[in-house]
Amino acid sequence: MRVVLWVKPQTSLLALLLGWLYTVGAFRKRRPKEPPLDKGFIPWLGHAIKFKKNPAEFLEVMRKKHGDIFTLLVGGNYIHFLADADSYEPILKESPDKLDFDKFGSMIVLNVFAFQPTDSHHHILKKISKEYLRGKGLAVLNKVMMEKLKTVMLHSWDSGEHKRHWQQDGVFHFSYKTIFQAAFLALFGTELDKENAKKNTLTQCGEFFGNFQKFDHLFPQMALGILDPQGKKDTERLRNFFWDKLSVEKICKKDNISKWIAVQDQQMAEIGMTEKMRTQFMFLLLWASQANTGPAAFWVLVHLLKYPEAMKAVREEVDRVLRETGQEVNPGSPIIDVSLETIKTPLLDSTIEEILRLKVSPFLFRSVMQDTDLKMADGREYIFRKGDQLLLFPFLGLHMDPEIYPDPHTFRYDRFLNPDGTKREFYKNGKKLKKYTMPFGGGPSICPGRFFAVSELKINSTSEIAQWQWEAPLAKVVPQVKNGFRLRMDLRNELST
């Protein structure tokens, strides 16, 4: 016997509507002991539009509204935001069975770079980074980085007639492009055609740089899966560009590829990673190595230009260590060549650390694998719901804490030094802090390339400070400027190889 049930169209539409509202979280309610819940007014999107526009500014508004812990709906994801740095340690130590980084990290890699990483891929990345981006391996790469920085400087300066003259450029463009090109050459090698290698490679670097900036601008929307139609078209075009230029076939034909790139690719191939995925992984390595260092290099220079006393102190320190290594910045002297392992520049180190505190604001994500309890430092207890995401934001909870850093929004180039030049210690609630900045994240998800990133900044800053003299419209040296300002620059010495 066959039974047929007839449903009114209105009832069917209502069921579909209710099902859709349930799917987008319209009926979600805050449970006992869960953080304050704020879904915004737009189903599914929630606060996505405001969040992608200016994450730090938006989260500061939400923090003032809800306190140090709250839950937001962002593009279909319920994300718990925790700004209290005193409560980070138990989360970073929590078992991945409860709070897992790999799941959310893999989702971001899939959304942005279009391939699904595995545990084996993560293991190889961490192992090879530890070997070649630290210790002796890093010392070798630093030397290559210094050489490539010379190449970029010589290329960007018309030294054919050996005449001194001023050049004009935007400080953001100058800083970011210089460090990007040098790092690209140091990591991914040069063309085998010696005669045309320098010209062709640097021309390619310039094209890479422009497209890299466009791609990086779209990264937050890609990561959260909230691209608009035009953004999706632009993303696809940019991906195809980088996959073509960074194809394994083309990279393997280059000379002087860094061990960090070459050995990783070799081991990825050995575990069965396809050539297509290895190409996609090449692009990930380029982005991971350069997305933050370029902007950070810009902020170092722009703050030194804005604060003449900082530039004077740091330049005197750099000139002194150069003299100690037998180098002088005088007319006719060669481009400087220093080994970071043999020089000490505490003022420059402090300046770089201060910029990382002020301008680098990482998000530390964890996927909530099961309902998880959190006891905060002040004794409050909360529960994170299974299936949600957890985000730590040390920029608000640590870097901008006025108890740790008096007047935290102000740039102080010597903030991390005692008056006698020794490393300063920081305290919170009377307790000495083990971690007082987290520009590279923390726990198992800490950036494996953090030592190389700092080395890049130090090499680049040393060269800029020692090699160039600047004329900038000081009234326009404003940290909030989007693309920097234009400045005139000249070499303090004649370029010589």
Secondary structure, 3 states (H helix, E strand, C coil): CCCCCCCCHHHHHHHHHHHHHHHCCCCCCCCCCCCCEECCCCCCCECHHHHHHCHHHHHHHHHHHHCCEEEEEECCEEEEEECCHHHHHHHHHCCCCCEEHHHHHHHHHHHHHCCCCCHHHHHHHHHHHHHHCCHHHHHHHHHHHHHHHHHHHHHHCCCCCCCCCCEEEEHHHHHHHHHHHHHHHHHHCECCCHHHHHHHHHHHHHHHHHHHHHHHHHHHHHHHCCCCHHHHHHHHHHHHHHHHHCCHHHHCCCECCCHHHHHHHHHHHHCCCCHHHHHHHHHHHHHHHHCCHHHHHHHHHHHHHHCHHHHHHHHHHHHHHHHHCCCCCCCCCCCCCCCHHHCCCHHHHHHHHHHHHHHCCCCEEEEECCCEEEECCCCCEEEECCCCEEEECHHHHHHCCCCCCCCCCCCCCCCCECCCCCECCCEECCEECCCCCCCCCCHHHCCCCHHHHHHHHHHHHHHHHHHEEEECCHHHCCCCCCCCCEEEEEECCCCCC
